[in-house]
């Protein structure tokens, strides 16, 4: 299986997919999976654009809306994590991941999926010390502070990822793990990015939580973006294992932003199947009671606190979660549009466009109902007395992107509307005009009560570990799950590092050089790397647990 890894997309999907197709034509093979390491910019319309924290001159709708509207479809299965230049309101609807458009899947605040036996994990956003210990209290419409804090990573996501075992094969982050520059060609990096010297000298370049994750999980491969340059490193671990780190540039002409891997995997050639990771699902279920939606600081449980602090699941716990998914971990094709896509033929005064209200996404509702966990966005809205908004948008999706047949009990037939006329005027697209389809009714209207606190009186199935469930709904009793397998091939090398690994087979680069974009990439706007800093004052202090671990609070 060929996997293309891309740095910062900055909304330029058409140009990235054009490059992927040109590589396929030139090299004579098919790329099966595209991974993007953040700044994806999944802006569906001008309202979403108002939720992106960048200077006004860089606010550009770009081309994602074409894939959201159905005018175009991603030619290759695409996975991505969030960065610091995102339509944060849209990504907030999918805290545990989901389809942002047909064939384009977001990993959520943190997530792990299985692609033909390869475990791919990621964490979205960037690290800022003053927000790291807070809950997920933000939702649109944002002010200038929450527009930035919403994409700052939180401790619960790192805590959850640290429970994983066995090893994740590939990990993604937007910003780099702190200290990674010590294991690569730092001299060459500083020639290209001299402004990094002060931060490197003071050990402030990169994310401490990502470094912690790398040292804990020891993944064979770690990919990042954010700093708009290519950099590789080899990070040794105490037990002799190694992590090969690669950061990639942003989508601009003559920049090194794309790398292709050749990976042996399970399944037939050309058949790529995206599945949930059972261990990750179980960790989400077991740690649901740790969700916070407050703007004050809190702490994860630790040794000596009198409560469970290790949530690596047992086989019995994983079996019960697998039963909840009826022994089928394939991710459903349940993408649904809930807002009107951008239509370039309709003139709008951008200065008069306002941020949208927060919406609950039916994908998240279905996922939370199945796993019996809470949607942090829903909790935050309930705690602040806001209405739980559901979309009234009439969705017109091409048949190929509609809900899968086995999950259509709530579908209704809609009438066909006229095409929005948003076809590109500079290139031919073979897609047909979208027609009417069966649209799934929103599930948010029948949401259960919040479940984020443990109820000792709940009716639960008996397990060796009484901490399995945080819900008050009984667990299903279904057949024994199928055994999950996750293996990779032998003999992987990164040309720059000239090092071998027992996992992946080879980087696909012509004469050792990374593939560069074509001249069609001219004219892409540059975006700033760092965001303006603004901190919202804490509302209330939590009782500190395991305080010694957090005595050193690393801020900006």
N, C-alpha and C positions, 0 to 999 in steps of 0.2 A: 504494500500500500504506500503510495506517495503522499507525503504530508508537506504542505507549504506553510512555513511560519512567517508571519508578517509583523512588522513593528507597529507604529502608530498609523492608523488608517485615516484619521481626520476626515471621515465622511466620503472619501474618494473611492467608493466601491466600484463604479464603472471602470475606472482606470486600473484598479487592482485586478479585477476579473479579466480585463483585456490583456493584462500582462500574463496572468495565469494561462489564458488561452494561447498566447503567443509562445510561451515556454512549451506547452503541450505540442503545438505544431512543429516547433523547431527540433525538440528532443525526441518526438515520436512516442510519447507515453501520456497517460492520463493522471492528473492530480486528483486524488480521492478526497482530501480534506484540507481545508484552509483554516489556520489558527491565527487570530489577531490578538496582540498583547495590549490592547487598550486604546483609548481615545478613538473609539469606534464612531461616535457621533450619530446615533440612530435617531435622527430628528425626522419625525413624521410630517411636521408642518411648522408654520412660523410660530405657533404657540409653544411648541417644544423648544424651538430655538431660543426663546426668551428664558428658558430654564438652564441654559448653558453658561457657565462662568468663564467668559472670555471677553476681552475688550470688544466694543461694538463693531469696530472695523473688521474683526475676524468672524463675525456672525454670518455664516454662509450656509444655506440650506443643503448644498452639495447634492448627492445623488441617492442617498438611502431611501428617500420617499418613493422612488420608482419601484423599489423592491417591496416596500410596505404596501403600496397601492395595488400591486399585481401587474403593473405595466411591464416589469421585468422580473425574472426569477434568478436567484443565485445559481450559477452553473455548477457550483461545487459546494458540498456541505461545509458550512462555515461555523466555527466556534469562536467566541470572543469573551474577554473579560472587560470590565469597565476601567476607565482611566480617570483623569481630572478634567477632561473636556468632553462631556457627555450631556445628552438630554436626560438629566437625572430623574425627572418626573416619570419618564417612561420606564427606565431601568428599575425604579423603586416599585413599580407594579409587579416586578418579577424577582423578589428577593432570593428565591431559591432556584432561579433560572427559568428559562422558557424560550419559546420562539418569538423573536421580535419581528420576523418576516418569514415566509416560507423558505425553508432550507438554511436559515440563519439562527443559530442558537446561542443564547447568553447564559453564562455559567452562574450568574447570580452574585450576591455579595461574596460568597465563597462557594465552591462546588467541585464535585468530582463526577465524571462520567466515564463510561466504558465504550470505546470505539473498537469493535472487532478484537476484544481482548486487551487493548491498550488502555491503561488507566491514566486519564488526563485530569489534573486538578488545577484550580486557579483561585486567586484572590483579587478582587476588584478594588480600584481606588488607589490612593497614595497615603503615606503615613504622615500624620501631624500629631505630635505628642499631646497637645491640649485637647484633642477630641478622642483619642484612642480608647480611653476608659469609659466613655459615655455610651448611652443607649442610642437607638435609632429613633430620635424624636422628630426629625424633619419630615415635612411633606409640602408639596406645592399648594398654593403659590409661596415661593421662597422669598425671604429678604436677602440682602447682599451677604449676610453671614451664613445663613443656612444653605444658600446656593452653593457654597464652598464646603461647608462641613459635611454635607450629605454624601460627598464622595471620599471622605476620609475613612480609612479602614478602622474597624472596631475590634476590641480584644476578643469578643465572643467568636468571631470568624476564625481568628488565629487559633484560639483554644480548641475549636472544633476540628480544625485541620490537624492539629497536633495529636489527636486521638487515633489517627489513621494507622493501620497496619494490616496487611503487609505493605510494602513500598508502593508509592505512586510512581509511575514511569516517567511522566512529564509534568512539571509544575510551571504555572504561568503567574507572573505578577507584572503590574505596570511599572512601578519603580523598582530599582535594583536592590538586592540585598546589601545591607551596609557591609563595607569591608571587602567586597568582591574585587575591587580594583587592585588589591594587593596580590592577586593570583593570576594577573594577565599582564599585557604589555602597557604598563602605566605610562611609560615615556611617550609611546606613540599616541595614547589617548590624550595626553596633555598637549601634544603638538596640535591636535585637532580641536581640543576643547580646553584652552588654557584657563578659562574661568573656573574650571573644576578644582584647581590646585589648592585653594584655601580650604575648601570643604574636605578634600582628600587628606590634607595635612592634619586637619582637626578631627578626622574620623566622623564626619557628618554627612558624607555623600551616601545616600541610600537609606533603606528602611531597616531599623533594628528588628522589628517583628519578622520580616522576611528572612533575615539572617538566622533568627531563632528557628524558624520553620525549616530552613535548609539544613541546619545542624541537627535538628530532630528527625526529620524524615529522610534525609540523605538521598534525594531523588537522583537518578542517573542524569537527568537533563532538566535545566531551568532556563526559561526564556522570558525576556523582559523587553521594555521599550522606553518611553518617557523622556530620556535624555538626548534623543535625536542624534545618535551615532551608533556605529557598530563596534562591539567590543566582546571579546571572548576571554574566558578564563577557565582554569581547572582548579576546583576547590577540593583539597584532600580532607578526609575525615579520620578520626582517631582509629577506627577499626580497619583502615586500609581502603575503604570505599571512596569513590570520587564523584563529584558532581560537575558536569560540563555545563558551563554558563555561557549563554549567548544573548547579547542585546542587539536589537536591530533598529534601524533609522526610521524616519517617517517617509511617507509616500511623496517623494519629490524626484525630479529628473536627476540622474547621475548619483543617486544616493543608494546606499546598500540597505534596503529595507525588506528584502525577501530572501528566504533560504528554503531549499527543498530537501526533505529527508526521504529516504527509501526504507520502509519498515516492513518486516515480515509480521503477519498478524493472522488471527483466526478468520475463518470465513473464505468464501470464494473471491477470486479476483474481480474487482469492480463492484462488489456488493458491500457497501458500507452501512453498518447498523449502529445507531446511537442508542445506548442503554443507560439507565440509572445505575449507579454503583451501590450495591446493597449495603456495604459497610457504611458508606456516607449517609444513606437514608436512615439507617439505624442510629447513627450518631445524632442526626437532626432530631429524631424522635426522643432520644434519651436526654437531650440537652434543651428541650423546648422550654422548661421551667426557668432557664437562665436568661431568656430574652428580656431585654430592658428597652423601654421606649421613653426613658427620662433623659433630660439634658444634664443630669448630674453624674458624677463618677461612681462607678461600681467596680466590683472585683469578682473574678472567677473563683470557684472553690479550690482549696488546696489542702495539703496535709495538715492534720491537727485541727481541722474545722468541724469534725463530727458529722460530716455529710459526704456523700459520694463525690470524688474529685477526679476519678479516672473513668472515662466513658468509652473506651475501646470495647465494642460490643462482644458479648458471648455468642456462641452458635445458636443458642436458644432464642436470644433476643433478635438475632438476624432472621431466624426462621419465622418468628411472629410478624416481622415487618414484611418479609417476602409474601406471607399469606395475605397481608393487606393489599398487596398489588396482584393478588391472584396468580402468583408464581410467574408473572410476566413483567420483566423489567425494561421492556422496550419503551422508549419515550414516545408517547402518543403524538400524532400529528394534529394537535388541537389548537393551532394558531387561529386567532380570531381578531379582526380589526375592531377597535372600539372607538377610534376617532377618525375624522375625515382627513385623508392624506392631502398633502400640498398639491395645488393645481396651479402650475405656472401661467396658465392662460387667464387666470383671474387675478386682477390687480389688487394688491393690499398695501395699505400704508403701514409699514413695519413699526413706525413710532406709535401707532394706535393699537397695535396687537398686545394683548395682555397674557400673562401666564395662565395656564389652564388650572382648573381644580384637580385635586388628586382623585384618581379613579381606581377602583378595585378591578383586578384583571381576572377573568374567569379561569385562565390557566392556573393561576396561583390558588384560587379558591378550590378548584378540583384537586390540586396536589395536596393542599393542606387538609382537605376533607379525607383524602385517602390515607395520608400518613398520620392524621390526627395531631396536627401541630398548628401553631398560630401564624398568621400573616402579620409581621411587624407593622406594616403600613396601616392595616385595619385597627390594630391595638392603639397606635398613636392617634388616629383620628377619633376613636372612641374615648380615649382618656382626656382629650381636649374638647369634647363635646361637639365635634364636627359630624355632619351627615356622611353616611357611607354611600358615596356617589357611585352609581352604575351608569354605564353608557347607554344612550338611546340612539346611537349612530346606526344607520342601516348599512350593513356590511355587504359588499359585493365582491366576492372572492372567486378567482378562477377555480374550476372544479378540482384541479390538481392540488390546491392548497386548502381544501375544505377539511372538515372534521372527519376522522377515520370512521368507517362504517360501524365498527363495533361500539362506538361511543356516541351514537346519534339519537338517543332516545328523547332528547329535548329539542330536536331540530324542527324548524318550520320553513315552509317555502316562501321566498321573497320574490317580489316582482323585479324585473330587469329595469335598471336605470340606464341613461345614456352614459357613454364613456366620458371620462373627465377630460379628455383631450390633452393629456400631459405627456404625450409621446415626444421623445427627443427629436430635435430637428437636425441633428448633425450625424446621425448614424442609423442604419436600418436595424430593426429588431423583429425577429421572426415570430414573436409571441402573438397569439390571437387576442382579439378584444375580449375583456372579461365579460362573462355571462352571469345570469342569476345562479344562485347556489343555495344549498341548505345551510342555514345559519343557526349556530347553537345559541340558545337563549342564555343570558348571563346567569351564573350561579350565585352571584353575590347577594341576590335578594333573599336567599334562604340560608344565610350564614349562621353557623352555630355560635354559641356564647364563647368568650375567650377561654383558653385552656392553659394559660402560661404558668399557672401555679399548681403545684402538686396537691392532690386531694387524697388523703390517706383513706377516705371512706369509699373510694371509687371501686366499681365492680371490675376487677381485673383478672386475667388468667394468671395462675400461679407459676412463678419462676423461681430459680435459685436466687436471683437478684431482685429484690422487691422494688428497686428503683427503675424498672423497665419503663413503666408508663406514667405519664403526667396527665393523662386524660381521664374523663369520667364516662367514657364510652367503652363498651366491651370490645375485645379484640376478636376478629374473625377466626374461625377454625376451618382451615382449608388444607388441601393435599400437601405432601412433603415437597419442599422446593427442589428445583434442579440445582446441581452443583455448578457454581460459577468458576470459570477458569480465566486466568489473565497471564499470558506469556508473550514474550517478544522474541525476536530473532537474534542471531549471533552477529558479531563482527560489525560494530558501528565505529566510524571514524569521523572526526571533524577535521577537515583539511588544514585549517589554520593551526590547530593544536597538534596535528600529527600523532594522535593518541587513539588507542583502541579501546573498545568496550564490548562486553558480552551481550549488549542489547540490540542496537540498531545497526543497519548494514552500511550506509554511506551517505554523505552529503552530496546532493546533486548540484555541482557547480562546474562550469565549463573552465577547464584549465586552472582549477583552484580558485577562480574568482567568483564572487557572488553575483547572481543575476541582477542586472540593473534595469530600471524601467525604461520604456521607450520614450521617444520624443513627444508622444501624446500626453505626457504628464505635465507639460508646460502650463504655467499659470495657476498652480495650486497655491493658496494663501498660506503664509507662515503663521503658526500659532505659538504663543508664548509657552514656556515650559512650566513655570511656577504660577501658582495662583496668588491673588492678593489675600493677605491674612486678615481674618476677622473672627473673633471668638465670641460666641454667645455665652453669657454668664451662666454658671450652673444654677439649677432651680432648687435642688435639695440634695443634701449629702446622704449617701448610703452608709450603713455600717460596714466598716472595712473588714474583709476577710483575707487572711494570708498577706497582710500589709507589707511585710518585709521584702517581698518579691518586687514591689512596685515603688520602693522608696525613691528611686531615681527616675523622675518624670522627664523624659526627653521631649522638649518642645521644639519650636522652629529654630 
